[in-house]
Amino acid sequence: MINSNPCIAYLMKDNSLLLQILTIAHVYAHNDFFKNNRLFREGTRAEHTVEMFKNHADRVREYIRDPSIGYMKVEKVLDAAHALRYQCDRTIGAKRLTEDELRERLKNRSKKPAGDFPLLGPKPSYTDEPDLKRLPLEPEEDLLYFIGTYGRLESWQKDIIDIVREETRYFVPQIETKIMNEGWSSFWHYMILNRLELPQRLHFEFLRRHNQVIRPYEGRINPYFLGFKIFMNLYEKNDRKTDKVFEARAVERDETFIRRYLTKELCVEMKLYEYEKHGSEYVVSEVPDDKGWMKIRDTIASAAGFGSLPVVRVTDWNRKDNTLLLEHLYDGRELDLTYANETLKHFVDLWEGKVILNTVVEGKKRSIMCDEQRRITMINAEP
């Protein structure tokens, strides 16, 4: 379904009668979530959604039809922009400061040293007095914004980047509430269909369909299952009243929802555990006992939404040779080098200059360099 105003949903002609009923109930709950959750209220303009997608599609088609641009060039920019799209500003509804506003703020704030990480490429200047001529003025997490603003791009390329950025903002609330959103819809389709007094034949099909949706997965989390169980537990613990579930739906995102409402009892009931890979074997590292359940809860919460994605930001730009320095904010989870290397190549496709990424590989600080020919080099940043 599409988060527009009104919401748009589609039913398959080949669905059984019961599946149509269940889908309608499920979709209406999504509709309610889109309208009332604060991330969607602050982060999307539902009344303009359909118009936005149509307008974007028309502009891209125009560039494809332009003989001086064509399909291949457009596809290259789109591929690169989509590879970087989720390295964006993750604060929903926040106003971006202009350069002048940021400079004014930095004048009143002393700049502390960034540590002893040996940086390759251009070296930032860190003094008590901030360098107000350097770019970015402070680390920039919205990579496409930086490329679109300062990159050596043609106007149509910048427009495509703006299109991808705008559509990404539409999807950010959905990424941040995947577990809640699907859990909410599963909770309400279950509540609604149980109150419809369906004929026995349809009710049996409903139970089968519902259990297929919320069944647990081995080795990974089913968002429908986790969200449904938390909402149902919240409903039952509050004397089967809906006030608390509506409150949670309105104000939480997946991370806070899990930290606040995933209990030890639920961890035990759902048989949640944590495991780690040691060599070629997987070893259970946490079970839902008196202490382990909290570690399990925190691990799931930390990986929810954008927590599953690394944070990479622009820290410095040498304008003489157009070399850009990126920093991966290491939180104990290392980058998948296959993806990292390919993503750097896409970055170079848009930036048209050397790009250097500082990260951690096998516990040691490393720098990954991608040159203008898309060649990848790994360089030790420490002995």
Secondary structure, 3 states (H helix, E strand, C coil): CECCCCCECCCCCCCCHHHHHHHHHHHHHHHHHHHHCHHHHHHCCHHHHHHHHHHHHHHHHHHHHCCCCHHHHHHHHHHHHHHHCCCCCCCCCCCCCCHHHHHHHHHCCCCCCCCCCCCCCCCCCCCCCCCCCCCCCCCECCHHHHHHHHCCCCHHHHHHHHHHHHHHHHHHHHHHCHHHHHHHHHHHHHHHHHCCCCCHHHHHHHHHHHHHHHCCCCCCCCHHHHHHHHHHHHHHHCCCCCHHHHHHHHHCCHHHHHHHHCCHHHHHHCCCCEEEEECCEEEEEECCCCCHHHHHHHHHHHCCHHHHCCCEEEEEEECCCCEEEEEECCCCCCCCHHHHHHHHHHHHHHHCCCEEEEEEECCEEEEEEECCCCCEEEEECCC
